[in-house]
Amino acid sequence: MLRDGLVENAAKLGPVMEECMNGLLEGHPSVKQARNRGLFGAFDVQRNRQGTFIGAVDAPLDPAMVAFKNVLYDSGLFTMMRGHTVFTN
């Protein structure tokens, strides 16, 4: 990681990731919050425009989140999800 400059690259690309996360937040009514540190990000999914999270962090994934995860996986993207949070990197 050090030899290949991965840490520096993540720091350099962090603002790009932040811009993308902000675009996700502004462009999708289902996204309640979005954040990142370098190239690691997370966003929270809401069930409705009142801001109700789609699921509790300690509960099994909501069926809609399972379907979303499957679409991502079928598209070649692997992500972790917990409750209402989607983790990206």
C-alpha positions in Angstrom: 0.0 0.0 0.0 2.8 2.4 0.9 5.0 1.5 -2.1 2.1 2.0 -4.5 0.9 5.2 -3.0 -2.6 4.0 -2.3 -3.0 6.2 0.8 -2.0 9.3 -1.1 -4.2 8.3 -4.0 -7.2 7.9 -1.7 -6.5 11.3 -0.2 -6.2 12.9 -3.6 -9.5 11.3 -4.9 -11.4 12.0 -1.6 -12.8 15.3 -3.0 -14.1 13.4 -6.1 -15.8 10.9 -3.9 -17.3 13.7 -1.8 -18.7 15.3 -4.9 -20.2 12.0 -6.0 -21.7 11.4 -2.6 -23.2 14.9 -2.5 -24.7 14.3 -6.0 -26.2 11.1 -4.7 -27.7 13.0 -1.8 -29.1 15.8 -3.9 -30.3 13.6 -6.8 -32.0 10.7 -5.1 -35.0 11.3 -2.7 -34.3 7.9 -1.0 -30.9 9.0 0.2 -31.1 10.7 3.6 -27.4 11.2 4.4 -24.2 10.7 2.6 -20.6 10.9 3.8 -17.0 9.8 3.0 -13.5 9.8 4.2 -11.1 9.5 1.3 -12.5 6.7 -0.9 -14.6 5.1 1.9 -18.2 6.3 1.9 -21.6 5.5 3.3 -25.1 6.6 2.6 -28.3 6.1 4.5 -31.6 5.1 2.8 -34.9 6.6 3.9 -38.3 5.0 3.5 -40.1 8.2 2.8 -39.6 12.0 2.5 -40.3 12.4 6.2 -36.9 10.9 6.8 -37.9 7.5 8.3 -34.9 5.2 7.9 -35.7 2.1 5.8 -34.5 -0.2 8.6 -32.9 -0.3 12.0 -29.1 -0.9 12.1 -29.6 -4.0 14.3 -32.5 -5.5 12.2 -32.3 -7.8 9.2 -32.2 -6.0 5.9 -35.5 -4.7 4.6 -36.6 -6.6 1.4 -36.1 -3.4 -0.7 -32.5 -3.2 0.5 -31.9 -6.9 -0.3 -33.3 -6.3 -3.8 -31.0 -3.2 -4.1 -28.0 -5.2 -3.0 -28.8 -8.0 -5.5 -29.0 -5.4 -8.3 -25.6 -4.0 -7.3 -24.1 -7.5 -7.1 -25.6 -8.5 -10.5 -24.0 -5.3 -11.9 -20.6 -6.4 -10.7 -20.6 -4.2 -7.5 -20.0 -5.6 -4.1 -21.1 -3.6 -1.1 -21.8 -4.1 2.5 -25.1 -3.0 4.0 -26.4 -2.8 7.6 -29.9 -1.7 8.4 -30.3 1.5 6.4 -26.6 2.1 5.6 -24.9 1.2 2.3 -21.1 1.2 2.6 -19.0 2.1 -0.5 -15.4 2.1 -1.5 
